[in-house]
Amino acid sequence: MGIIVSVVFVVIAGFIFILYATIKTKSTSLRKYEPFKEWVGKSVVLNKEAVLFKEKIPGNTNGEYPYMLMDSLHPRWQYMDEEKSAGNIEEIVAFPAGTALKLEKAIQYTNGVSGSSSPWIFGTVSSNGNTYKTGYQWGTRDLEKNFYQIEKCWKFHQAPWQDKTDTTFYALPTAEFW
């Protein structure tokens, strides 16, 4: 009887582990991949106003960087008023053009349920004696190129520290299992 109980326990524990490993969000560093390679570790200056938000349910799982930076060129910008009205985000502070941002790391998050990926670049903004650790979701996958399994399918909108949009497509890895 003890052997049967032990086997059942091991099977249940194994099932729970496999379920957790499948569903959990996976991540991998983008430090060595273009275009992040040229930005991580550098201090940049914002060319336009950017706004710092605190999300009720964070879009990234990196608790070290609790804020989200957005600007009017970001693809999600048009939804910010709606998100504020719904109580999903809180506006913290607006940074004027000329504010310094120290870019520290870049991570690709892959959702365990949907399999969708989102690259983030993280950094620190200091303004008016306050320091904010923030993330900026940067990059989208071109669905047509991805459908045809073209490796260089990632495009990047103009970030608030760039002078112009980068029209090059890049290859990024899918986030690793652990």
C-alpha positions in Angstrom: 0.0 0.0 0.0 2.9 2.4 0.8 4.4 1.8 -2.6 1.1 2.6 -4.4 0.7 5.8 -2.3 4.3 6.8 -3.1 3.9 6.2 -6.8 0.6 8.2 -6.9 2.3 11.0 -5.0 5.3 11.0 -7.4 2.9 11.0 -10.4 0.9 13.9 -9.0 4.0 15.9 -8.1 5.4 15.3 -11.6 2.2 16.4 -13.2 2.1 19.6 -11.2 5.8 20.3 -12.1 5.1 19.8 -15.8 2.0 22.0 -15.6 4.0 24.7 -13.8 6.9 24.5 -16.2 4.6 24.8 -19.2 2.5 27.7 -17.9 5.2 29.8 -16.3 6.5 32.9 -18.1 10.0 32.3 -19.4 12.7 34.9 -19.9 16.1 35.3 -21.5 18.7 38.1 -21.7 18.8 40.1 -24.9 22.1 41.9 -23.9 24.1 40.3 -26.8 21.4 40.7 -29.5 20.9 43.7 -31.8 19.5 46.3 -31.4 19.8 45.9 -27.6 23.5 45.3 -27.7 24.2 48.9 -28.8 22.0 50.4 -26.0 22.4 48.3 -22.8 25.0 49.8 -20.4 24.7 53.3 -21.9 23.2 56.5 -20.6 20.8 58.1 -23.1 18.9 61.3 -23.2 15.1 61.3 -23.9 14.5 63.3 -27.1 10.8 63.8 -26.2 8.5 63.8 -23.2 8.0 60.3 -21.7 5.5 59.4 -18.9 6.2 56.9 -16.1 3.3 54.6 -15.2 2.7 52.0 -12.4 0.7 49.1 -13.7 -1.8 47.3 -11.4 -0.8 44.0 -13.0 2.8 44.5 -14.4 3.5 43.7 -18.0 6.9 42.4 -17.0 7.7 40.0 -14.2 10.9 41.9 -13.2 10.0 43.3 -9.7 13.3 45.2 -9.6 11.9 47.6 -12.2 8.3 48.3 -11.0 7.5 51.2 -13.4 6.7 51.3 -17.2 7.9 54.1 -19.4 5.8 55.3 -22.3 5.9 58.0 -24.9 3.6 59.2 -27.7 5.4 57.1 -30.3 4.8 53.8 -28.4 2.2 51.5 -30.1 0.3 51.2 -26.8 0.2 55.0 -26.1 -3.3 55.3 -27.6 -4.7 53.0 -24.9 -3.2 54.8 -21.9 -6.2 57.1 -21.2 -8.5 54.1 -21.4 -6.2 52.1 -19.0 -6.1 55.0 -16.6 -9.9 55.3 -16.6 -10.2 51.6 -15.9 -7.8 51.9 -13.0 -5.3 49.5 -14.5 -2.5 52.0 -14.4 -1.5 55.0 -12.4 0.5 57.9 -13.9 3.5 58.7 -11.7 5.4 61.5 -13.4 6.1 63.0 -16.8 9.8 63.4 -17.8 10.6 66.3 -20.2 12.9 66.0 -23.2 16.5 66.1 -22.0 16.0 63.7 -19.1 18.8 61.1 -18.7 18.0 57.4 -18.7 20.6 54.8 -17.8 19.8 51.6 -19.8 20.9 48.5 -17.7 19.5 45.3 -19.2 17.2 43.8 -21.8 15.0 40.7 -21.3 12.7 38.8 -23.6 9.6 37.4 -21.8 7.6 34.6 -23.4 4.2 33.8 -22.0 3.8 30.1 -21.1 0.1 30.0 -22.1 -0.1 32.0 -25.3 3.6 31.7 -26.4 3.7 35.4 -27.3 7.0 37.2 -26.6 7.7 40.7 -25.6 11.1 42.3 -25.3 11.8 44.9 -22.6 14.7 47.2 -21.9 15.2 48.3 -18.3 16.9 51.3 -16.8 17.0 54.0 -14.2 15.7 57.6 -14.5 16.8 60.2 -12.0 14.7 63.4 -12.0 14.1 66.1 -9.3 16.0 64.2 -6.7 14.0 61.0 -7.2 15.2 57.7 -8.8 12.8 55.5 -10.8 13.6 51.9 -12.0 11.6 51.4 -15.1 11.0 49.1 -18.0 10.2 50.0 -21.6 8.5 47.4 -23.8 10.3 47.8 -27.1 9.8 45.7 -30.2 7.1 43.7 -31.9 7.1 40.7 -34.1 6.0 41.1 -37.7 3.4 38.4 -37.9 3.7 37.8 -41.7 7.5 37.3 -41.4 7.0 35.1 -38.4 4.3 33.0 -40.1 6.8 32.3 -43.0 9.4 31.5 -40.3 11.7 34.3 -41.3 14.2 34.6 -38.5 14.6 38.4 -38.8 11.0 39.2 -37.9 11.4 41.7 -35.0 10.9 45.4 -35.7 11.4 48.3 -33.3 9.4 51.5 -33.2 11.2 54.8 -32.4 12.2 54.8 -28.7 12.1 58.1 -26.9 15.9 58.2 -26.9 16.3 57.7 -30.7 16.4 60.4 -33.3 14.7 58.3 -36.0 13.0 54.9 -36.4 15.2 51.9 -37.1 13.7 50.2 -40.2 15.9 47.1 -39.9 14.4 43.7 -38.9 16.2 41.7 -36.2 16.3 38.1 -35.0 15.6 37.6 -31.3 15.6 34.3 -29.4 12.5 32.8 -27.8 12.8 32.9 -24.1 14.5 30.0 -22.4 12.8 27.3 -20.3 14.5 28.3 -17.0 
